[in-house]
Structure formats: C-alpha cells, structure tokens
Amino acid sequence: MRSVENRRVAAIDRFLPEWDAHEVHAVVLETPPGRALAAALAAPAAPDAIVGALFRLRGLPASGSIESLLRGIGFAPLAEEPGEVVFGAAGTPWQPRTGLSPFGEAAPGSVQVAANFRVEWLADGLSRLSTETRIRAVDDDARRRFRRYWRVTGPFSGLIRRRWLAGIRRALGA
C-alpha cells in the first residue's frame, strides 16, 4: 500500500491517504483555475470515438459531461472546494453489473475509489489541471481480485483520463 508523502495536501488526501492503485495525469492550460475546473466537469464524457467505444464495451453511457457520467454511475461528490472536486464510490468493479455503493459503505471484498480534478495556479496566467484516481482494497481478497482486474483495465483508465484532458485543452483553445 502506498501513501502521500512530501507533497502539498489535497482534498483527496482526506479520503484515501493510502492506496493500492494510483494514477495522475495533468495538462497545463492558458486559462484561470476556476475556468479550468468548470471546463473539466462540463467536458464531454466521451470526447472522441476511442473513449466512446471503450465506454460502450463497458456498458457505460458515452453521452453527457464528465460530471454527469461520474454521478450517473454511482460516484458522489466527497469534496467540492475552490480548485478541487473529489468524487468517490465503493464496489467490486471486476464484477460487471454489480453497481457502486457510497464511498463510506465499502463492504468486505470491495474497493474504495476516489477520483478528483484539481487545478493549481501557475505563473504567467497558466493553470495546471490534473486528475488523480486512487483505489484502496478493503481486504486482502479484494486486493488480489482488484490487481488482476487492474492489470487489464488500468491502461485503458489512464488512456481515458489523458483523452479527457486533451479534450478539455481543445475546448478551452489552450
């Protein structure tokens, strides 16, 4: 299990300071932080045909915004602060069609997932928009199952997030 060390505290740290799987992706934008965060939440969930196809394979809706997708599949806001929004849920993603439960109600054999969009002000009118995903297994059985699942799906998860950020950059003309 890994944890936060030697970096500025983010809202996501309050919910999953330790994790079994983790990914961070970021983009620098020529826009103020507030506009960047709003654009991230309002961006299309499937900004291109590749993400749309991946969502259809998983049985997820390919329409609507990123925020409506997250809420629609069972993620609830855990924190909504200036500069950061954190969503969370619990469940067994390796079992199709089992649905997600509230983050704080993670049952034995499941994982907790926290995902955020965070924006930081940089010099010269630039902003750094990042999205971070952390997954923590509730127990050893869930950890084993999740690791097998993540070996296959993790690269696609990262691809989706990178394409989200590229779509946000295009939408902002940055």
MDTraj code that builds the backbone (N, CA, C; nanometers):
import mdtraj as md
import numpy as np

residues = "MET ARG SER VAL GLU ASN ARG ARG VAL ALA ALA ILE ASP ARG PHE LEU PRO GLU TRP ASP ALA HIS GLU VAL HIS ALA VAL VAL LEU GLU THR PRO PRO GLY ARG ALA LEU ALA ALA ALA LEU ALA ALA PRO ALA ALA PRO ASP ALA ILE VAL GLY ALA LEU PHE ARG LEU ARG GLY LEU PRO ALA SER GLY SER ILE GLU SER LEU LEU ARG GLY ILE GLY PHE ALA PRO LEU ALA GLU GLU PRO GLY GLU VAL VAL PHE GLY ALA ALA GLY THR PRO TRP GLN PRO ARG THR GLY LEU SER PRO PHE GLY GLU ALA ALA PRO GLY SER VAL GLN VAL ALA ALA ASN PHE ARG VAL GLU TRP LEU ALA ASP GLY LEU SER ARG LEU SER THR GLU THR ARG ILE ARG ALA VAL ASP ASP ASP ALA ARG ARG ARG PHE ARG ARG TYR TRP ARG VAL THR GLY PRO PHE SER GLY LEU ILE ARG ARG ARG TRP LEU ALA GLY ILE ARG ARG ALA LEU GLY ALA".split()
xyz = np.array([
    [0.0841, -0.1167, 0.0000],
    [0.0000, 0.0000, 0.0000],
    [0.0890, 0.1235, 0.0000],
    [0.0542, 0.2215, -0.0825],
    [0.1310, 0.3448, -0.0901],
    [0.0533, 0.4564, -0.0227],
    [0.1238, 0.5638, 0.0093],
    [0.0575, 0.6757, 0.0755],
    [0.1205, 0.8072, 0.0327],
    [0.0546, 0.9150, 0.0719],
    [0.1005, 1.0504, 0.0417],
    [0.2249, 1.0799, 0.1234],
    [0.3277, 1.1305, 0.0568],
    [0.4493, 1.1695, 0.1264],
    [0.5056, 1.2942, 0.0617],
    [0.5445, 1.3886, 0.1427],
    [0.6183, 1.5071, 0.0985],
    [0.5557, 1.5801, -0.0206],
    [0.4278, 1.6067, -0.0142],
    [0.3684, 1.6911, -0.1159],
    [0.2545, 1.7701, -0.0540],
    [0.2145, 1.8734, -0.1215],
    [0.1076, 1.9596, -0.0714],
    [-0.0215, 1.8800, -0.0544],
    [-0.0888, 1.9023, 0.0542],
    [-0.2108, 1.8272, 0.0846],
    [-0.3225, 1.8692, -0.0096],
    [-0.3916, 1.7718, -0.0632],
    [-0.5070, 1.7930, -0.1493],
    [-0.6298, 1.7358, -0.0789],
    [-0.7478, 1.7761, -0.1226],
    [-0.8713, 1.7253, -0.0619],
    [-0.8797, 1.5732, -0.0724],
    [-0.8328, 1.5159, -0.1808],
    [-0.8386, 1.3707, -0.1989],
    [-0.7613, 1.2982, -0.0888],
    [-0.6601, 1.3650, -0.0319],
    [-0.5799, 1.3046, 0.0749],
    [-0.6635, 1.2740, 0.1993],
    [-0.7689, 1.3504, 0.2221],
    [-0.8545, 1.3264, 0.3391],
    [-0.9341, 1.1970, 0.3254],
    [-0.9566, 1.1523, 0.2043],
    [-1.0424, 1.0362, 0.1817],
    [-0.9637, 0.9078, 0.1579],
    [-0.8566, 0.9151, 0.0808],
    [-0.7720, 0.7979, 0.0575],
    [-0.6252, 0.8370, 0.0674],
    [-0.5747, 0.8533, 0.1891],
    [-0.4334, 0.8869, 0.2042],
    [-0.3419, 0.7688, 0.1717],
    [-0.3971, 0.6488, 0.1696],
    [-0.3224, 0.5277, 0.1310],
    [-0.4011, 0.4575, 0.0214],
    [-0.3284, 0.3927, -0.0707],
    [-0.3952, 0.3296, -0.1831],
    [-0.3169, 0.2089, -0.2317],
    [-0.3875, 0.1250, -0.3083],
    [-0.3268, 0.0081, -0.3714],
    [-0.2968, 0.0337, -0.5189],
    [-0.3733, 0.1212, -0.5806],
    [-0.3508, 0.1606, -0.7197],
    [-0.3723, 0.3110, -0.7281],
    [-0.2983, 0.3730, -0.8193],
    [-0.2957, 0.5186, -0.8227],
    [-0.2524, 0.5637, -0.9607],
    [-0.3142, 0.6693, -1.0109],
    [-0.2678, 0.7300, -1.1350],
    [-0.2974, 0.8787, -1.1321],
    [-0.2074, 0.9559, -1.1906],
    [-0.2224, 1.1008, -1.2002],
    [-0.1888, 1.1414, -1.3427],
    [-0.2725, 1.2283, -1.3980],
    [-0.2484, 1.2827, -1.5313],
    [-0.2735, 1.4324, -1.5237],
    [-0.1986, 1.5113, -1.5981],
    [-0.2115, 1.6566, -1.5893],
    [-0.1856, 1.7222, -1.7236],
    [-0.2355, 1.8448, -1.7340],
    [-0.2156, 1.9267, -1.8525],
    [-0.2021, 2.0718, -1.8060],
    [-0.1195, 2.1491, -1.8742],
    [-0.1054, 2.2917, -1.8458],
    [-0.1942, 2.3662, -1.9447],
    [-0.2739, 2.4598, -1.8910],
    [-0.3703, 2.5341, -1.9718],
    [-0.3466, 2.6840, -1.9583],
    [-0.3772, 2.7575, -2.0634],
    [-0.3687, 2.9029, -2.0602],
    [-0.5051, 2.9583, -2.0224],
    [-0.5460, 2.9346, -1.8979],
    [-0.6762, 2.9806, -1.8506],
    [-0.6734, 2.9892, -1.6983],
    [-0.7574, 3.0718, -1.6395],
    [-0.7619, 3.0809, -1.4932],
    [-0.8093, 2.9498, -1.4306],
    [-0.7673, 2.9222, -1.3079],
    [-0.8039, 2.7964, -1.2417],
    [-0.9539, 2.7679, -1.2359],
    [-1.0340, 2.8666, -1.2004],
    [-1.1783, 2.8442, -1.1901],
    [-1.2398, 2.8014, -1.3220],
    [-1.1958, 2.8621, -1.4284],
    [-1.2467, 2.8252, -1.5610],
    [-1.2007, 2.6840, -1.5997],
    [-1.0773, 2.6494, -1.5650],
    [-1.0251, 2.5160, -1.5977],
    [-1.1044, 2.4065, -1.5257],
    [-1.1339, 2.4266, -1.3983],
    [-1.2079, 2.3251, -1.3226],
    [-1.3508, 2.3116, -1.3743],
    [-1.4149, 2.4234, -1.4019],
    [-1.5506, 2.4185, -1.4572],
    [-1.5523, 2.3478, -1.5925],
    [-1.4519, 2.3758, -1.6757],
    [-1.4431, 2.3115, -1.8072],
    [-1.4231, 2.1609, -1.7935],
    [-1.3456, 2.1194, -1.6941],
    [-1.3222, 1.9755, -1.6736],
    [-1.4524, 1.9037, -1.6407],
    [-1.5307, 1.9593, -1.5508],
    [-1.6550, 1.8934, -1.5102],
    [-1.7591, 1.8936, -1.6215],
    [-1.7578, 1.9986, -1.7041],
    [-1.8558, 2.0109, -1.8116],
    [-1.8127, 1.9441, -1.9416],
    [-1.6892, 1.8996, -1.9493],
    [-1.6370, 1.8400, -2.0732],
    [-1.7118, 1.7122, -2.1086],
    [-1.7177, 1.6796, -2.2362],
    [-1.7849, 1.5557, -2.2773],
    [-1.7196, 1.4327, -2.2146],
    [-1.8016, 1.3419, -2.1654],
    [-1.7510, 1.2182, -2.1056],
    [-1.6757, 1.1350, -2.2092],
    [-1.7237, 1.1382, -2.3318],
    [-1.6573, 1.0666, -2.4409],
    [-1.6159, 1.1704, -2.5449],
    [-1.4976, 1.2303, -2.5281],
    [-1.4565, 1.3384, -2.6185],
    [-1.4181, 1.2923, -2.7588],
    [-1.4086, 1.1621, -2.7786],
    [-1.3720, 1.1115, -2.9105],
    [-1.4230, 0.9684, -2.9266],
    [-1.4065, 0.9144, -3.0464],
    [-1.4584, 0.7812, -3.0786],
    [-1.3925, 0.6703, -2.9966],
    [-1.2663, 0.6869, -2.9632],
    [-1.1970, 0.5830, -2.8860],
    [-1.2577, 0.5704, -2.7469],
    [-1.2745, 0.6838, -2.6782],
    [-1.3336, 0.6796, -2.5445],
    [-1.4783, 0.6311, -2.5532],
    [-1.5513, 0.6754, -2.6529],
    [-1.6887, 0.6287, -2.6716],
    [-1.6954, 0.4775, -2.6868],
    [-1.6040, 0.4205, -2.7662],
    [-1.6017, 0.2752, -2.7857],
    [-1.5668, 0.2032, -2.6555],
    [-1.4707, 0.2562, -2.5797],
    [-1.4351, 0.1941, -2.4520],
    [-1.5529, 0.1969, -2.3555],
    [-1.6268, 0.3079, -2.3523],
    [-1.7431, 0.3159, -2.2644],
    [-1.8502, 0.2155, -2.3066],
    [-1.8755, 0.2059, -2.4359],
    [-1.9770, 0.1104, -2.4826],
    [-1.9378, -0.0330, -2.4481],
    [-1.8093, -0.0663, -2.4612],
    [-1.7627, -0.2006, -2.4240],
    [-1.7893, -0.2303, -2.2769],
    [-1.7806, -0.1295, -2.1945],
    [-1.8001, -0.1451, -2.0501],
    [-1.9468, -0.1251, -2.0101],
    [-2.0310, -0.0880, -2.1071],
    [-2.1718, -0.0656, -2.0774],
    [-2.1985, 0.0684, -2.0114],
    [-2.1107, 0.1654, -2.0357],
    [-2.1259, 0.2982, -1.9776],
    [-2.1825, 0.3942, -2.0813],
    [-2.2548, 0.4962, -2.0372],
    [-2.3077, 0.5939, -2.1327],
    [-2.1950, 0.6766, -2.1931],
    [-2.2033, 0.7007, -2.3218],
    [-2.0997, 0.7773, -2.3910],
    [-2.1441, 0.9206, -2.4149],
    [-2.2579, 0.9603, -2.3584],
    [-2.3061, 1.0976, -2.3759],
    [-2.3023, 1.1699, -2.2417],
    [-2.3195, 1.3005, -2.2483],
    [-2.3197, 1.3808, -2.1268],
    [-2.1803, 1.4268, -2.0898],
    [-2.1735, 1.4957, -1.9771],
    [-2.0473, 1.5511, -1.9296],
    [-1.9733, 1.4517, -1.8402],
    [-1.8494, 1.4832, -1.8112],
    [-1.7715, 1.4002, -1.7188],
    [-1.8415, 1.3947, -1.5836],
    [-1.8867, 1.5105, -1.5360],
    [-1.9549, 1.5118, -1.4061],
    [-2.0824, 1.4284, -1.4081],
    [-2.1629, 1.4400, -1.5135],
    [-2.2872, 1.3618, -1.5185],
    [-2.2575, 1.2120, -1.5315],
    [-2.1499, 1.1754, -1.6010],
    [-2.1106, 1.0350, -1.6091],
    [-2.0758, 0.9819, -1.4704],
    [-1.9882, 1.0531, -1.3996],
    [-1.9460, 1.0067, -1.2669],
    [-2.0654, 0.9916, -1.1741],
    [-2.1505, 1.0935, -1.1692],
    [-2.2692, 1.0862, -1.0826],
    [-2.3635, 0.9747, -1.1275],
    [-2.3788, 0.9612, -1.2580],
    [-2.4713, 0.8625, -1.3127],
    [-2.4319, 0.7181, -1.2857],
    [-2.3033, 0.6907, -1.2727],
    [-2.2610, 0.5526, -1.2474],
    [-2.2430, 0.5235, -1.0986],
    [-2.2688, 0.6255, -1.0150],
    [-2.2669, 0.5997, -0.8711],
    [-2.1611, 0.6709, -0.7901],
    [-2.0826, 0.7573, -0.8535],
    [-1.9857, 0.8357, -0.7785],
    [-2.0560, 0.9579, -0.7205],
    [-2.0289, 0.9875, -0.5953],
    [-2.0875, 1.1040, -0.5298],
    [-1.9754, 1.2011, -0.4928],
    [-2.0058, 1.3303, -0.4923],
    [-1.9047, 1.4270, -0.4507],
    [-1.8669, 1.4059, -0.3038],
    [-1.7382, 1.3968, -0.2781],
    [-1.6878, 1.3872, -0.1411],
    [-1.6386, 1.5237, -0.0942],
    [-1.5914, 1.6052, -0.1867],
    [-1.5453, 1.7408, -0.1558],
    [-1.5619, 1.8264, -0.2799],
    [-1.6118, 1.9462, -0.2600],
    [-1.6234, 2.0450, -0.3672],
    [-1.5658, 2.1741, -0.3114],
    [-1.4418, 2.2007, -0.3459],
    [-1.3689, 2.3150, -0.2915],
    [-1.3149, 2.3979, -0.4061],
    [-1.2815, 2.5241, -0.3790],
    [-1.2169, 2.6019, -0.4847],
    [-1.0878, 2.5314, -0.5258],
    [-1.0791, 2.4981, -0.6506],
    [-0.9582, 2.4338, -0.7002],
    [-0.9589, 2.2824, -0.7003],
    [-1.0591, 2.2198, -0.6396],
    [-1.0600, 2.0718, -0.6406],
    [-1.2000, 2.0175, -0.6150],
    [-1.2317, 1.9150, -0.6915],
    [-1.3539, 1.8375, -0.6710],
    [-1.3136, 1.6917, -0.6601],
    [-1.3653, 1.6230, -0.5569],
    [-1.3339, 1.4817, -0.5351],
    [-1.4648, 1.4023, -0.5393],
    [-1.4637, 1.2951, -0.6174],
    [-1.5767, 1.2028, -0.6244],
    [-1.5332, 1.0695, -0.5665],
    [-1.6269, 0.9953, -0.5083],
    [-1.5912, 0.8655, -0.4529],
    [-1.7045, 0.7665, -0.4615],
    [-1.6678, 0.6385, -0.4571],
    [-1.7639, 0.5282, -0.4576],
    [-1.6914, 0.4038, -0.4070],
    [-1.7692, 0.3013, -0.3802],
    [-1.7133, 0.1721, -0.3395],
    [-1.7808, 0.0642, -0.4224],
    [-1.7122, -0.0487, -0.4375],
    [-1.7739, -0.1572, -0.5126],
    [-1.6742, -0.2629, -0.5533],
    [-1.7190, -0.3458, -0.6456],
    [-1.6389, -0.4552, -0.7000],
    [-1.6380, -0.4420, -0.8521],
    [-1.5546, -0.3528, -0.9063],
    [-1.5580, -0.3257, -1.0498],
    [-1.5255, -0.4465, -1.1372],
    [-1.4621, -0.5476, -1.0819],
    [-1.4294, -0.6670, -1.1592],
    [-1.5517, -0.7561, -1.1784],
    [-1.6617, -0.7247, -1.1124],
    [-1.7865, -0.7989, -1.1302],
    [-1.8840, -0.7095, -1.2068],
    [-1.9009, -0.7338, -1.3376],
    [-1.9888, -0.6490, -1.4178],
    [-2.1298, -0.6423, -1.3604],
    [-2.1881, -0.5255, -1.3751],
    [-2.3276, -0.5006, -1.3378],
    [-2.3573, -0.5136, -1.1883],
    [-2.2570, -0.4992, -1.1024],
    [-2.2839, -0.5060, -0.9587],
    [-2.3168, -0.3691, -0.9010],
    [-2.2864, -0.2634, -0.9729],
    [-2.3170, -0.1298, -0.9247],
    [-2.2199, -0.0826, -0.8182],
    [-2.2304, 0.0427, -0.7872],
    [-2.1437, 0.1039, -0.6881],
    [-2.2253, 0.1445, -0.5668],
    [-2.1598, 0.1500, -0.4543],
    [-2.2239, 0.1944, -0.3312],
    [-2.1524, 0.3194, -0.2819],
    [-2.2092, 0.3869, -0.1813],
    [-2.1420, 0.5059, -0.1294],
    [-2.0010, 0.4748, -0.0793],
    [-1.9132, 0.5699, -0.0959],
    [-1.7725, 0.5566, -0.0606],
    [-1.7535, 0.5037, 0.0819],
    [-1.8271, 0.5568, 0.1767],
    [-1.8127, 0.5194, 0.3173],
    [-1.8740, 0.3866, 0.3541],
    [-1.9397, 0.3217, 0.2585],
    [-2.0053, 0.1938, 0.2851],
    [-1.9364, 0.0781, 0.2138],
    [-1.8056, 0.0830, 0.2062],
    [-1.7293, -0.0229, 0.1396],
    [-1.7416, -0.1522, 0.2200],
    [-1.7949, -0.2533, 0.1565],
    [-1.8163, -0.3829, 0.2219],
    [-1.6916, -0.4700, 0.2094],
    [-1.6805, -0.5734, 0.2928],
    [-1.5705, -0.6689, 0.2747],
    [-1.5706, -0.7217, 0.1310],
    [-1.4512, -0.7378, 0.0762],
    [-1.4385, -0.7878, -0.0607],
    [-1.4513, -0.6796, -0.1658],
    [-1.4540, -0.5521, -0.1257],
    [-1.4710, -0.4437, -0.2226],
    [-1.3533, -0.3461, -0.2151],
    [-1.3588, -0.2459, -0.3008],
    [-1.2589, -0.1403, -0.3019],
    [-1.3279, -0.0053, -0.2875],
    [-1.2518, 0.0917, -0.2395],
    [-1.2952, 0.2308, -0.2393],
    [-1.2190, 0.3011, -0.3508],
    [-1.2900, 0.3868, -0.4222],
    [-1.2293, 0.4622, -0.5314],
    [-1.2542, 0.6108, -0.5069],
    [-1.1485, 0.6892, -0.5140],
    [-1.1602, 0.8348, -0.5078],
    [-1.0937, 0.8906, -0.6331],
    [-1.1605, 0.9844, -0.6967],
    [-1.1069, 1.0470, -0.8173],
    [-1.1315, 1.1969, -0.8074],
    [-1.0342, 1.2738, -0.8525],
    [-1.0519, 1.4184, -0.8439],
    [-1.0143, 1.4883, -0.9732],
    [-1.0536, 1.6136, -0.9784],
    [-0.9989, 1.7111, -1.0712],
    [-0.9481, 1.8221, -0.9822],
    [-0.8249, 1.8627, -1.0059],
    [-0.7613, 1.9641, -0.9224],
    [-0.6905, 2.0628, -1.0134],
    [-0.6989, 2.1889, -0.9798],
    [-0.6332, 2.2905, -1.0606],
    [-0.5456, 2.3769, -0.9700],
    [-0.4282, 2.4091, -1.0206],
    [-0.3327, 2.4916, -0.9484],
    [-0.2918, 2.6087, -1.0366],
    [-0.2835, 2.7260, -0.9761],
    [-0.2402, 2.8455, -1.0471],
    [-0.0899, 2.8393, -1.0676],
    [-0.0459, 2.8615, -1.1889],
    [0.0966, 2.8691, -1.2213],
    [0.1292, 3.0128, -1.2609],
    [0.2518, 3.0420, -1.2837],
    [0.2937, 3.1765, -1.3253],
    [0.2426, 3.2085, -1.4653],
    [0.2400, 3.3366, -1.4965],
    [0.2088, 3.3854, -1.6319],
    [0.0701, 3.3447, -1.6817],
    [-0.0294, 3.3377, -1.5933],
    [-0.1664, 3.3092, -1.6343],
    [-0.1941, 3.1659, -1.6723],
    [-0.1065, 3.0743, -1.6352],
    [-0.1261, 2.9332, -1.6667],
    [-0.1853, 2.8594, -1.5472],
    [-0.2557, 2.7520, -1.5760],
    [-0.3103, 2.6634, -1.4734],
    [-0.2678, 2.5208, -1.5036],
    [-0.2463, 2.4438, -1.3987],
    [-0.2185, 2.3005, -1.4135],
    [-0.3432, 2.2266, -1.3688],
    [-0.4090, 2.1595, -1.4635],
    [-0.5273, 2.0791, -1.4336],
    [-0.4848, 1.9333, -1.4268],
    [-0.5154, 1.8683, -1.3158],
    [-0.4808, 1.7268, -1.3022],
    [-0.6037, 1.6466, -1.2638],
    [-0.5974, 1.5199, -1.2931],
    [-0.6974, 1.4257, -1.2453],
    [-0.6211, 1.3103, -1.1821],
    [-0.6624, 1.2758, -1.0633],
    [-0.5963, 1.1697, -0.9885],
    [-0.7012, 1.0663, -0.9504],
    [-0.6633, 0.9409, -0.9600],
    [-0.7503, 0.8306, -0.9199],
    [-0.6742, 0.7447, -0.8209],
    [-0.7396, 0.7129, -0.7105],
    [-0.6807, 0.6251, -0.6086],
    [-0.7813, 0.5149, -0.5763],
    [-0.7292, 0.3927, -0.5617],
    [-0.8130, 0.2785, -0.5286],
    [-0.7503, 0.2063, -0.4102],
    [-0.8326, 0.1781, -0.3100],
    [-0.7861, 0.1052, -0.1915],
    [-0.8782, -0.0125, -0.1661],
    [-0.8178, -0.1298, -0.1558],
    [-0.8939, -0.2510, -0.1262],
    [-0.9262, -0.2565, 0.0228],
    [-1.0449, -0.3050, 0.0537],
    [-1.0884, -0.3163, 0.1927],
    [-1.0171, -0.4310, 0.2633],
    [-0.9857, -0.5372, 0.1882],
    [-0.9209, -0.6534, 0.2489],
    [-0.8323, -0.7227, 0.1456],
    [-0.7606, -0.8263, 0.1893],
    [-0.6663, -0.8961, 0.1012],
    [-0.7350, -0.9641, -0.0169],
    [-0.8543, -1.0210, 0.0043],
    [-0.9268, -1.0851, -0.1058],
    [-0.9593, -0.9828, -0.2142],
    [-1.0102, -0.8682, -0.1746],
    [-1.0420, -0.7626, -0.2715],
    [-0.9157, -0.7138, -0.3407],
    [-0.8065, -0.7040, -0.2658],
    [-0.6795, -0.6580, -0.3238],
    [-0.6337, -0.7537, -0.4337],
    [-0.6399, -0.8827, -0.4105],
    [-0.5997, -0.9811, -0.5126],
    [-0.6890, -0.9705, -0.6362],
    [-0.8185, -0.9645, -0.6147],
    [-0.9116, -0.9565, -0.7283],
    [-0.8924, -0.8266, -0.8061],
    [-0.8767, -0.7188, -0.7304],
    [-0.8613, -0.5905, -0.7969],
    [-0.7323, -0.5848, -0.8785],
    [-0.6240, -0.6366, -0.8266],
    [-0.4961, -0.6336, -0.9009],
    [-0.5081, -0.7048, -1.0350],
    [-0.5760, -0.8203, -1.0361],
    [-0.5963, -0.8912, -1.1643],
    [-0.6781, -0.8048, -1.2605],
    [-0.7840, -0.7454, -1.2106],
    [-0.8709, -0.6588, -1.2903],
    [-0.7934, -0.5375, -1.3425],
    [-0.7138, -0.4746, -1.2563],
    [-0.6425, -0.3524, -1.2909],
    [-0.5330, -0.3757, -1.3942],
    [-0.4747, -0.4958, -1.3944],
    [-0.3741, -0.5265, -1.4965],
    [-0.4319, -0.5112, -1.6364],
    [-0.5577, -0.5452, -1.6524],
    [-0.6237, -0.5361, -1.7826],
    [-0.6827, -0.3964, -1.8048],
    [-0.7517, -0.3428, -1.7057],
    [-0.8260, -0.2181, -1.7257],
    [-0.7463, -0.0914, -1.6951],
    [-0.6438, -0.1006, -1.6123],
    [-0.5671, 0.0176, -1.5741],
    [-0.5150, 0.0989, -1.6911],
    [-0.4539, 0.0356, -1.7913],
    [-0.4052, 0.1147, -1.9058],
    [-0.5182, 0.1893, -1.9786],
    [-0.6361, 0.1294, -1.9851],
    [-0.7487, 0.1960, -2.0506],
    [-0.8004, 0.3120, -1.9646],
    [-0.7980, 0.2948, -1.8344],
    [-0.8359, 0.4020, -1.7429],
    [-0.7459, 0.5228, -1.7642],
    [-0.6168, 0.4995, -1.7720],
    [-0.5224, 0.6080, -1.7968],
    [-0.5441, 0.6733, -1.9326],
    [-0.5706, 0.5926, -2.0342],
    [-0.5965, 0.6455, -2.1678],
    [-0.7182, 0.7380, -2.1667],
    [-0.8241, 0.6960, -2.1004],
    [-0.9454, 0.7784, -2.0929],
    [-0.9146, 0.9114, -2.0274],
    [-0.8435, 0.9101, -1.9173],
    [-0.8134, 1.0345, -1.8472],
    [-0.7231, 1.1270, -1.9309],
    [-0.6270, 1.0711, -1.9998],
    [-0.5417, 1.1547, -2.0864],
    [-0.6242, 1.2159, -2.1999],
    [-0.7177, 1.1401, -2.2545],
    [-0.8022, 1.1913, -2.3622],
    [-0.9014, 1.2949, -2.3090],
    [-0.9485, 1.2757, -2.1850],
    [-1.0326, 1.3791, -2.1223],
    [-0.9555, 1.5108, -2.1170],
    [-0.8316, 1.5055, -2.0656],
    [-0.7524, 1.6275, -2.0515],
    [-0.7238, 1.6919, -2.1873],
    [-0.6960, 1.6114, -2.2877],
    [-0.6724, 1.6655, -2.4222],
    [-0.7996, 1.7319, -2.4750],
    [-0.9153, 1.6718, -2.4493],
    [-1.0422, 1.7309, -2.4917],
    [-1.0704, 1.8628, -2.4207],
    [-1.0383, 1.8689, -2.2931],
    [-1.0557, 1.9924, -2.2166],
    [-0.9651, 2.1010, -2.2728],
    [-0.8417, 2.0643, -2.3029],
    [-0.7474, 2.1616, -2.3616],
    [-0.8034, 2.2140, -2.4950],
    [-0.8534, 2.1256, -2.5786],
    [-0.9113, 2.1680, -2.7075],
    [-1.0304, 2.2610, -2.6859],
    [-1.1178, 2.2244, -2.5916],
    [-1.2387, 2.3054, -2.5661],
    [-1.2031, 2.4458, -2.5177],
    [-1.0954, 2.4579, -2.4439],
    [-1.0537, 2.5889, -2.3929],
    [-0.9658, 2.6639, -2.4922],
    [-0.9328, 2.5990, -2.6030],
    [-0.8477, 2.6621, -2.7019],
    [-0.7076, 2.6883, -2.6503],
    [-0.6655, 2.6031, -2.5567],
    [-0.5343, 2.6244, -2.4946],
    [-0.4312, 2.5291, -2.5485],
])
top = md.Topology()
chain = top.add_chain()
for i, resn in enumerate(residues, 1):
    res = top.add_residue(resn, chain, resSeq=i)
    for name in ("N", "CA", "C"):
        top.add_atom(name, md.element.get_by_symbol(name[0]), res)
traj = md.Trajectory(xyz[None], top)
